[in-house]
Amino acid sequence: MMVKMKDHKFAVPVILNGKKIVIDGVATQTTTSVKQLKHFAEDAGKSKEEIAKITEPKKEIVIQAAGILVL
């Protein structure tokens, strides 16, 4: 699941991975393009080999968040 912040006003630190959170926002189902998936993989520090394996778009749920509460 992708969580995007309205107007990039705040970011969710990676350290929250595995934590329970409550998100206030709107969820939509979207299709992420191969180009965007490769961009995300580059940002995550994936290897060129891993990035080259991305060949199909991905259907996913994206939440446009207004706020996040960490429990």
PDB file with one MODEL, atoms N, CA, C and O in Angstrom:
MODEL        1
ATOM      1  N   MET A   1       0.846  -1.169   0.000  1.00  0.00           N
ATOM      2  CA  MET A   1       0.000   0.000   0.000  1.00  0.00           C
ATOM      3  C   MET A   1       0.894   1.236   0.000  1.00  0.00           C
ATOM      4  O   MET A   1       1.885   1.300   0.727  1.00  0.00           O
ATOM      5  N   MET A   2       0.537   2.193  -0.809  1.00  0.00           N
ATOM      6  CA  MET A   2       1.282   3.452  -0.890  1.00  0.00           C
ATOM      7  C   MET A   2       0.504   4.506  -0.117  1.00  0.00           C
ATOM      8  O   MET A   2      -0.709   4.639  -0.281  1.00  0.00           O
ATOM      9  N   VAL A   3       1.210   5.256   0.727  1.00  0.00           N
ATOM     10  CA  VAL A   3       0.600   6.373   1.447  1.00  0.00           C
ATOM     11  C   VAL A   3       1.268   7.648   0.970  1.00  0.00           C
ATOM     12  O   VAL A   3       2.483   7.810   1.086  1.00  0.00           O
ATOM     13  N   LYS A   4       0.459   8.551   0.430  1.00  0.00           N
ATOM     14  CA  LYS A   4       0.975   9.841  -0.034  1.00  0.00           C
ATOM     15  C   LYS A   4       0.396  10.930   0.856  1.00  0.00           C
ATOM     16  O   LYS A   4      -0.748  10.839   1.301  1.00  0.00           O
ATOM     17  N   MET A   5       1.192  11.960   1.110  1.00  0.00           N
ATOM     18  CA  MET A   5       0.745  13.055   1.941  1.00  0.00           C
ATOM     19  C   MET A   5       0.301  14.225   1.076  1.00  0.00           C
ATOM     20  O   MET A   5       0.974  14.585   0.111  1.00  0.00           O
ATOM     21  N   LYS A   6      -0.821  14.808   1.425  1.00  0.00           N
ATOM     22  CA  LYS A   6      -1.336  15.942   0.662  1.00  0.00           C
ATOM     23  C   LYS A   6      -0.298  17.056   0.628  1.00  0.00           C
ATOM     24  O   LYS A   6       0.196  17.486   1.670  1.00  0.00           O
ATOM     25  N   ASP A   7       0.026  17.515  -0.559  1.00  0.00           N
ATOM     26  CA  ASP A   7       0.988  18.599  -0.775  1.00  0.00           C
ATOM     27  C   ASP A   7       2.361  18.312  -0.172  1.00  0.00           C
ATOM     28  O   ASP A   7       3.134  19.241   0.063  1.00  0.00           O
ATOM     29  N   HIS A   8       2.674  17.050   0.082  1.00  0.00           N
ATOM     30  CA  HIS A   8       3.965  16.649   0.668  1.00  0.00           C
ATOM     31  C   HIS A   8       4.262  17.408   1.961  1.00  0.00           C
ATOM     32  O   HIS A   8       5.411  17.761   2.226  1.00  0.00           O
ATOM     33  N   LYS A   9       3.220  17.660   2.769  1.00  0.00           N
ATOM     34  CA  LYS A   9       3.389  18.446   3.997  1.00  0.00           C
ATOM     35  C   LYS A   9       4.079  17.667   5.109  1.00  0.00           C
ATOM     36  O   LYS A   9       4.624  18.265   6.037  1.00  0.00           O
ATOM     37  N   PHE A  10       4.063  16.348   5.028  1.00  0.00           N
ATOM     38  CA  PHE A  10       4.784  15.540   6.009  1.00  0.00           C
ATOM     39  C   PHE A  10       5.175  14.222   5.371  1.00  0.00           C
ATOM     40  O   PHE A  10       4.632  13.834   4.336  1.00  0.00           O
ATOM     41  N   ALA A  11       6.117  13.540   5.993  1.00  0.00           N
ATOM     42  CA  ALA A  11       6.599  12.260   5.466  1.00  0.00           C
ATOM     43  C   ALA A  11       6.531  11.207   6.565  1.00  0.00           C
ATOM     44  O   ALA A  11       6.572  11.529   7.753  1.00  0.00           O
ATOM     45  N   VAL A  12       6.427   9.967   6.164  1.00  0.00           N
ATOM     46  CA  VAL A  12       6.404   8.857   7.111  1.00  0.00           C
ATOM     47  C   VAL A  12       7.795   8.237   7.130  1.00  0.00           C
ATOM     48  O   VAL A  12       8.251   7.717   6.111  1.00  0.00           O
ATOM     49  N   PRO A  13       8.483   8.284   8.280  1.00  0.00           N
ATOM     50  CA  PRO A  13       9.826   7.704   8.332  1.00  0.00           C
ATOM     51  C   PRO A  13       9.805   6.182   8.172  1.00  0.00           C
ATOM     52  O   PRO A  13       8.871   5.518   8.622  1.00  0.00           O
ATOM     53  N   VAL A  14      10.818   5.648   7.541  1.00  0.00           N
ATOM     54  CA  VAL A  14      10.930   4.209   7.322  1.00  0.00           C
ATOM     55  C   VAL A  14      10.954   3.453   8.650  1.00  0.00           C
ATOM     56  O   VAL A  14      10.558   2.289   8.698  1.00  0.00           O
ATOM     57  N   ILE A  15      11.402   4.079   9.706  1.00  0.00           N
ATOM     58  CA  ILE A  15      11.476   3.424  11.024  1.00  0.00           C
ATOM     59  C   ILE A  15      10.096   2.961  11.511  1.00  0.00           C
ATOM     60  O   ILE A  15      10.008   2.134  12.419  1.00  0.00           O
ATOM     61  N   LEU A  16       9.022   3.488  10.915  1.00  0.00           N
ATOM     62  CA  LEU A  16       7.674   3.067  11.306  1.00  0.00           C
ATOM     63  C   LEU A  16       7.267   1.737  10.689  1.00  0.00           C
ATOM     64  O   LEU A  16       6.180   1.238  10.979  1.00  0.00           O
ATOM     65  N   ASN A  17       8.106   1.155   9.851  1.00  0.00           N
ATOM     66  CA  ASN A  17       7.808  -0.133   9.240  1.00  0.00           C
ATOM     67  C   ASN A  17       7.522  -1.155  10.334  1.00  0.00           C
ATOM     68  O   ASN A  17       8.346  -1.367  11.223  1.00  0.00           O
ATOM     69  N   GLY A  18       6.354  -1.787  10.266  1.00  0.00           N
ATOM     70  CA  GLY A  18       5.976  -2.793  11.253  1.00  0.00           C
ATOM     71  C   GLY A  18       5.202  -2.234  12.434  1.00  0.00           C
ATOM     72  O   GLY A  18       4.694  -3.002  13.252  1.00  0.00           O
ATOM     73  N   LYS A  19       5.099  -0.919  12.542  1.00  0.00           N
ATOM     74  CA  LYS A  19       4.347  -0.285  13.633  1.00  0.00           C
ATOM     75  C   LYS A  19       2.873  -0.214  13.257  1.00  0.00           C
ATOM     76  O   LYS A  19       2.518  -0.228  12.078  1.00  0.00           O
ATOM     77  N   LYS A  20       2.021  -0.137  14.277  1.00  0.00           N
ATOM     78  CA  LYS A  20       0.589   0.048  14.042  1.00  0.00           C
ATOM     79  C   LYS A  20       0.327   1.549  13.936  1.00  0.00           C
ATOM     80  O   LYS A  20       0.770   2.341  14.768  1.00  0.00           O
ATOM     81  N   ILE A  21      -0.417   1.914  12.872  1.00  0.00           N
ATOM     82  CA  ILE A  21      -0.748   3.313  12.670  1.00  0.00           C
ATOM     83  C   ILE A  21      -2.220   3.451  12.292  1.00  0.00           C
ATOM     84  O   ILE A  21      -2.856   2.496  11.847  1.00  0.00           O
ATOM     85  N   VAL A  22      -2.743   4.654  12.477  1.00  0.00           N
ATOM     86  CA  VAL A  22      -4.082   4.998  12.017  1.00  0.00           C
ATOM     87  C   VAL A  22      -3.904   6.129  11.010  1.00  0.00           C
ATOM     88  O   VAL A  22      -3.240   7.124  11.300  1.00  0.00           O
ATOM     89  N   ILE A  23      -4.495   5.977   9.833  1.00  0.00           N
ATOM     90  CA  ILE A  23      -4.366   6.970   8.774  1.00  0.00           C
ATOM     91  C   ILE A  23      -5.719   7.627   8.534  1.00  0.00           C
ATOM     92  O   ILE A  23      -6.739   6.951   8.397  1.00  0.00           O
ATOM     93  N   ASP A  24      -5.711   8.956   8.485  1.00  0.00           N
ATOM     94  CA  ASP A  24      -6.885   9.720   8.106  1.00  0.00           C
ATOM     95  C   ASP A  24      -6.677  10.138   6.657  1.00  0.00           C
ATOM     96  O   ASP A  24      -5.770  10.916   6.361  1.00  0.00           O
ATOM     97  N   GLY A  25      -7.509   9.627   5.749  1.00  0.00           N
ATOM     98  CA  GLY A  25      -7.327   9.969   4.346  1.00  0.00           C
ATOM     99  C   GLY A  25      -8.328   9.269   3.462  1.00  0.00           C
ATOM    100  O   GLY A  25      -9.302   8.683   3.933  1.00  0.00           O
ATOM    101  N   VAL A  26      -8.070   9.341   2.162  1.00  0.00           N
ATOM    102  CA  VAL A  26      -8.951   8.741   1.164  1.00  0.00           C
ATOM    103  C   VAL A  26      -8.156   7.697   0.379  1.00  0.00           C
ATOM    104  O   VAL A  26      -7.075   7.982  -0.136  1.00  0.00           O
ATOM    105  N   ALA A  27      -8.706   6.489   0.298  1.00  0.00           N
ATOM    106  CA  ALA A  27      -8.038   5.398  -0.416  1.00  0.00           C
ATOM    107  C   ALA A  27      -8.647   5.230  -1.806  1.00  0.00           C
ATOM    108  O   ALA A  27      -9.862   5.324  -1.981  1.00  0.00           O
ATOM    109  N   THR A  28      -7.779   4.977  -2.794  1.00  0.00           N
ATOM    110  CA  THR A  28      -8.228   4.695  -4.148  1.00  0.00           C
ATOM    111  C   THR A  28      -7.382   3.564  -4.719  1.00  0.00           C
ATOM    112  O   THR A  28      -6.229   3.381  -4.331  1.00  0.00           O
ATOM    113  N   GLN A  29      -7.966   2.807  -5.645  1.00  0.00           N
ATOM    114  CA  GLN A  29      -7.207   1.775  -6.326  1.00  0.00           C
ATOM    115  C   GLN A  29      -6.634   2.394  -7.594  1.00  0.00           C
ATOM    116  O   GLN A  29      -7.360   3.007  -8.377  1.00  0.00           O
ATOM    117  N   THR A  30      -5.332   2.231  -7.791  1.00  0.00           N
ATOM    118  CA  THR A  30      -4.674   2.806  -8.957  1.00  0.00           C
ATOM    119  C   THR A  30      -3.768   1.762  -9.605  1.00  0.00           C
ATOM    120  O   THR A  30      -3.549   0.679  -9.064  1.00  0.00           O
ATOM    121  N   THR A  31      -3.255   2.115 -10.767  1.00  0.00           N
ATOM    122  CA  THR A  31      -2.252   1.295 -11.427  1.00  0.00           C
ATOM    123  C   THR A  31      -0.987   2.136 -11.525  1.00  0.00           C
ATOM    124  O   THR A  31      -0.998   3.215 -12.117  1.00  0.00           O
ATOM    125  N   THR A  32       0.104   1.643 -10.944  1.00  0.00           N
ATOM    126  CA  THR A  32       1.382   2.343 -10.961  1.00  0.00           C
ATOM    127  C   THR A  32       2.170   1.867 -12.175  1.00  0.00           C
ATOM    128  O   THR A  32       2.335   0.667 -12.391  1.00  0.00           O
ATOM    129  N   SER A  33       2.655   2.822 -12.962  1.00  0.00           N
ATOM    130  CA  SER A  33       3.365   2.499 -14.197  1.00  0.00           C
ATOM    131  C   SER A  33       4.724   1.863 -13.917  1.00  0.00           C
ATOM    132  O   SER A  33       5.272   1.987 -12.822  1.00  0.00           O
ATOM    133  N   VAL A  34       5.251   1.186 -14.921  1.00  0.00           N
ATOM    134  CA  VAL A  34       6.586   0.589 -14.819  1.00  0.00           C
ATOM    135  C   VAL A  34       7.614   1.684 -14.539  1.00  0.00           C
ATOM    136  O   VAL A  34       8.508   1.504 -13.712  1.00  0.00           O
ATOM    137  N   LYS A  35       7.486   2.817 -15.227  1.00  0.00           N
ATOM    138  CA  LYS A  35       8.422   3.934 -15.031  1.00  0.00           C
ATOM    139  C   LYS A  35       8.426   4.389 -13.568  1.00  0.00           C
ATOM    140  O   LYS A  35       9.490   4.582 -12.979  1.00  0.00           O
ATOM    141  N   GLN A  36       7.238   4.558 -12.987  1.00  0.00           N
ATOM    142  CA  GLN A  36       7.148   5.001 -11.592  1.00  0.00           C
ATOM    143  C   GLN A  36       7.662   3.930 -10.640  1.00  0.00           C
ATOM    144  O   GLN A  36       8.335   4.252  -9.661  1.00  0.00           O
ATOM    145  N   LEU A  37       7.358   2.659 -10.907  1.00  0.00           N
ATOM    146  CA  LEU A  37       7.850   1.572 -10.060  1.00  0.00           C
ATOM    147  C   LEU A  37       9.374   1.530 -10.066  1.00  0.00           C
ATOM    148  O   LEU A  37       9.997   1.306  -9.028  1.00  0.00           O
ATOM    149  N   LYS A  38       9.971   1.747 -11.235  1.00  0.00           N
ATOM    150  CA  LYS A  38      11.433   1.766 -11.322  1.00  0.00           C
ATOM    151  C   LYS A  38      11.998   2.951 -10.552  1.00  0.00           C
ATOM    152  O   LYS A  38      13.038   2.831  -9.905  1.00  0.00           O
ATOM    153  N   HIS A  39      11.324   4.089 -10.616  1.00  0.00           N
ATOM    154  CA  HIS A  39      11.750   5.269  -9.857  1.00  0.00           C
ATOM    155  C   HIS A  39      11.721   4.973  -8.353  1.00  0.00           C
ATOM    156  O   HIS A  39      12.666   5.294  -7.632  1.00  0.00           O
ATOM    157  N   PHE A  40      10.630   4.360  -7.890  1.00  0.00           N
ATOM    158  CA  PHE A  40      10.529   4.001  -6.474  1.00  0.00           C
ATOM    159  C   PHE A  40      11.647   3.034  -6.078  1.00  0.00           C
ATOM    160  O   PHE A  40      12.231   3.162  -5.002  1.00  0.00           O
ATOM    161  N   ALA A  41      11.939   2.074  -6.945  1.00  0.00           N
ATOM    162  CA  ALA A  41      12.993   1.090  -6.669  1.00  0.00           C
ATOM    163  C   ALA A  41      14.358   1.776  -6.579  1.00  0.00           C
ATOM    164  O   ALA A  41      15.171   1.435  -5.719  1.00  0.00           O
ATOM    165  N   GLU A  42      14.608   2.739  -7.463  1.00  0.00           N
ATOM    166  CA  GLU A  42      15.872   3.496  -7.403  1.00  0.00           C
ATOM    167  C   GLU A  42      15.965   4.255  -6.094  1.00  0.00           C
ATOM    168  O   GLU A  42      17.010   4.249  -5.443  1.00  0.00           O
ATOM    169  N   ASP A  43      14.869   4.918  -5.700  1.00  0.00           N
ATOM    170  CA  ASP A  43      14.843   5.664  -4.440  1.00  0.00           C
ATOM    171  C   ASP A  43      15.092   4.759  -3.241  1.00  0.00           C
ATOM    172  O   ASP A  43      15.657   5.187  -2.235  1.00  0.00           O
ATOM    173  N   ALA A  44      14.664   3.502  -3.355  1.00  0.00           N
ATOM    174  CA  ALA A  44      14.841   2.541  -2.256  1.00  0.00           C
ATOM    175  C   ALA A  44      16.225   1.897  -2.273  1.00  0.00           C
ATOM    176  O   ALA A  44      16.536   1.075  -1.411  1.00  0.00           O
ATOM    177  N   GLY A  45      17.066   2.269  -3.257  1.00  0.00           N
ATOM    178  CA  GLY A  45      18.421   1.732  -3.306  1.00  0.00           C
ATOM    179  C   GLY A  45      18.527   0.331  -3.885  1.00  0.00           C
ATOM    180  O   GLY A  45      19.507  -0.370  -3.635  1.00  0.00           O
ATOM    181  N   LYS A  46      17.532  -0.082  -4.655  1.00  0.00           N
ATOM    182  CA  LYS A  46      17.573  -1.413  -5.273  1.00  0.00           C
ATOM    183  C   LYS A  46      18.684  -1.480  -6.320  1.00  0.00           C
ATOM    184  O   LYS A  46      19.082  -0.458  -6.878  1.00  0.00           O
ATOM    185  N   SER A  47      19.175  -2.678  -6.578  1.00  0.00           N
ATOM    186  CA  SER A  47      20.241  -2.867  -7.560  1.00  0.00           C
ATOM    187  C   SER A  47      19.689  -2.711  -8.981  1.00  0.00           C
ATOM    188  O   SER A  47      18.478  -2.786  -9.194  1.00  0.00           O
ATOM    189  N   LYS A  48      20.579  -2.496  -9.943  1.00  0.00           N
ATOM    190  CA  LYS A  48      20.172  -2.371 -11.349  1.00  0.00           C
ATOM    191  C   LYS A  48      19.495  -3.655 -11.822  1.00  0.00           C
ATOM    192  O   LYS A  48      18.567  -3.612 -12.630  1.00  0.00           O
ATOM    193  N   GLU A  49      19.963  -4.795 -11.318  1.00  0.00           N
ATOM    194  CA  GLU A  49      19.375  -6.080 -11.696  1.00  0.00           C
ATOM    195  C   GLU A  49      17.924  -6.174 -11.206  1.00  0.00           C
ATOM    196  O   GLU A  49      17.040  -6.621 -11.936  1.00  0.00           O
ATOM    197  N   GLU A  50      17.695  -5.745  -9.956  1.00  0.00           N
ATOM    198  CA  GLU A  50      16.338  -5.785  -9.406  1.00  0.00           C
ATOM    199  C   GLU A  50      15.418  -4.835 -10.177  1.00  0.00           C
ATOM    200  O   GLU A  50      14.269  -5.171 -10.462  1.00  0.00           O
ATOM    201  N   ILE A  51      15.927  -3.658 -10.510  1.00  0.00           N
ATOM    202  CA  ILE A  51      15.133  -2.670 -11.235  1.00  0.00           C
ATOM    203  C   ILE A  51      14.797  -3.182 -12.632  1.00  0.00           C
ATOM    204  O   ILE A  51      13.688  -2.961 -13.119  1.00  0.00           O
ATOM    205  N   ALA A  52      15.734  -3.858 -13.278  1.00  0.00           N
ATOM    206  CA  ALA A  52      15.508  -4.391 -14.628  1.00  0.00           C
ATOM    207  C   ALA A  52      14.395  -5.445 -14.643  1.00  0.00           C
ATOM    208  O   ALA A  52      13.769  -5.657 -15.681  1.00  0.00           O
ATOM    209  N   LYS A  53      14.142  -6.104 -13.518  1.00  0.00           N
ATOM    210  CA  LYS A  53      13.100  -7.129 -13.437  1.00  0.00           C
ATOM    211  C   LYS A  53      11.689  -6.535 -13.392  1.00  0.00           C
ATOM    212  O   LYS A  53      10.705  -7.262 -13.526  1.00  0.00           O
ATOM    213  N   ILE A  54      11.591  -5.227 -13.206  1.00  0.00           N
ATOM    214  CA  ILE A  54      10.283  -4.573 -13.172  1.00  0.00           C
ATOM    215  C   ILE A  54       9.828  -4.354 -14.614  1.00  0.00           C
ATOM    216  O   ILE A  54      10.361  -3.499 -15.322  1.00  0.00           O
ATOM    217  N   THR A  55       8.842  -5.133 -15.034  1.00  0.00           N
ATOM    218  CA  THR A  55       8.412  -5.083 -16.443  1.00  0.00           C
ATOM    219  C   THR A  55       6.907  -4.907 -16.618  1.00  0.00           C
ATOM    220  O   THR A  55       6.435  -4.761 -17.746  1.00  0.00           O
ATOM    221  N   GLU A  56       6.147  -4.917 -15.527  1.00  0.00           N
ATOM    222  CA  GLU A  56       4.702  -4.787 -15.625  1.00  0.00           C
ATOM    223  C   GLU A  56       4.186  -3.770 -14.625  1.00  0.00           C
ATOM    224  O   GLU A  56       4.730  -3.649 -13.528  1.00  0.00           O
ATOM    225  N   PRO A  57       3.130  -3.028 -14.992  1.00  0.00           N
ATOM    226  CA  PRO A  57       2.528  -2.096 -14.037  1.00  0.00           C
ATOM    227  C   PRO A  57       1.926  -2.866 -12.860  1.00  0.00           C
ATOM    228  O   PRO A  57       1.695  -4.072 -12.946  1.00  0.00           O
ATOM    229  N   LYS A  58       1.677  -2.158 -11.774  1.00  0.00           N
ATOM    230  CA  LYS A  58       1.197  -2.804 -10.555  1.00  0.00           C
ATOM    231  C   LYS A  58      -0.094  -2.131 -10.080  1.00  0.00           C
ATOM    232  O   LYS A  58      -0.148  -0.913  -9.908  1.00  0.00           O
ATOM    233  N   LYS A  59      -1.130  -2.948  -9.872  1.00  0.00           N
ATOM    234  CA  LYS A  59      -2.366  -2.434  -9.280  1.00  0.00           C
ATOM    235  C   LYS A  59      -2.171  -2.383  -7.775  1.00  0.00           C
ATOM    236  O   LYS A  59      -1.713  -3.351  -7.168  1.00  0.00           O
ATOM    237  N   GLU A  60      -2.522  -1.239  -7.170  1.00  0.00           N
ATOM    238  CA  GLU A  60      -2.356  -1.106  -5.726  1.00  0.00           C
ATOM    239  C   GLU A  60      -3.319  -0.078  -5.165  1.00  0.00           C
ATOM    240  O   GLU A  60      -3.947   0.684  -5.901  1.00  0.00           O
ATOM    241  N   ILE A  61      -3.420  -0.074  -3.858  1.00  0.00           N
ATOM    242  CA  ILE A  61      -4.236   0.904  -3.157  1.00  0.00           C
ATOM    243  C   ILE A  61      -3.319   2.037  -2.703  1.00  0.00           C
ATOM    244  O   ILE A  61      -2.281   1.807  -2.082  1.00  0.00           O
ATOM    245  N   VAL A  62      -3.727   3.273  -3.029  1.00  0.00           N
ATOM    246  CA  VAL A  62      -2.976   4.456  -2.627  1.00  0.00           C
ATOM    247  C   VAL A  62      -3.868   5.274  -1.702  1.00  0.00           C
ATOM    248  O   VAL A  62      -5.033   5.525  -2.011  1.00  0.00           O
ATOM    249  N   ILE A  63      -3.306   5.692  -0.552  1.00  0.00           N
ATOM    250  CA  ILE A  63      -4.043   6.525   0.371  1.00  0.00           C
ATOM    251  C   ILE A  63      -3.476   7.932   0.335  1.00  0.00           C
ATOM    252  O   ILE A  63      -2.280   8.138   0.543  1.00  0.00           O
ATOM    253  N   GLN A  64      -4.354   8.910   0.065  1.00  0.00           N
ATOM    254  CA  GLN A  64      -3.982  10.317   0.154  1.00  0.00           C
ATOM    255  C   GLN A  64      -4.266  10.719   1.595  1.00  0.00           C
ATOM    256  O   GLN A  64      -5.415  10.955   1.970  1.00  0.00           O
ATOM    257  N   ALA A  65      -3.200  10.796   2.407  1.00  0.00           N
ATOM    258  CA  ALA A  65      -3.354  10.984   3.850  1.00  0.00           C
ATOM    259  C   ALA A  65      -3.402  12.450   4.244  1.00  0.00           C
ATOM    260  O   ALA A  65      -2.664  13.278   3.711  1.00  0.00           O
ATOM    261  N   ALA A  66      -4.289  12.755   5.192  1.00  0.00           N
ATOM    262  CA  ALA A  66      -4.339  14.083   5.803  1.00  0.00           C
ATOM    263  C   ALA A  66      -3.554  14.059   7.112  1.00  0.00           C
ATOM    264  O   ALA A  66      -3.080  15.097   7.574  1.00  0.00           O
ATOM    265  N   GLY A  67      -3.416  12.860   7.714  1.00  0.00           N
ATOM    266  CA  GLY A  67      -2.686  12.725   8.963  1.00  0.00           C
ATOM    267  C   GLY A  67      -2.472  11.270   9.322  1.00  0.00           C
ATOM    268  O   GLY A  67      -3.193  10.384   8.863  1.00  0.00           O
ATOM    269  N   ILE A  68      -1.465  11.042  10.152  1.00  0.00           N
ATOM    270  CA  ILE A  68      -1.140   9.690  10.597  1.00  0.00           C
ATOM    271  C   ILE A  68      -0.892   9.711  12.101  1.00  0.00           C
ATOM    272  O   ILE A  68      -0.196  10.586  12.617  1.00  0.00           O
ATOM    273  N   LEU A  69      -1.467   8.740  12.792  1.00  0.00           N
ATOM    274  CA  LEU A  69      -1.269   8.578  14.232  1.00  0.00           C
ATOM    275  C   LEU A  69      -0.526   7.278  14.455  1.00  0.00           C
ATOM    276  O   LEU A  69      -0.974   6.229  13.993  1.00  0.00           O
ATOM    277  N   VAL A  70       0.609   7.322  15.158  1.00  0.00           N
ATOM    278  CA  VAL A  70       1.377   6.126  15.479  1.00  0.00           C
ATOM    279  C   VAL A  70       0.898   5.629  16.840  1.00  0.00           C
ATOM    280  O   VAL A  70       0.885   6.375  17.819  1.00  0.00           O
ATOM    281  N   LEU A  71       0.505   4.358  16.885  1.00  0.00           N
ATOM    282  CA  LEU A  71      -0.001   3.772  18.143  1.00  0.00           C
ATOM    283  C   LEU A  71       1.114   3.216  18.990  1.00  0.00           C
ATOM    284  O   LEU A  71       0.863   2.690  20.074  1.00  0.00           O
TER     285      LEU A  71
ENDMDL
END
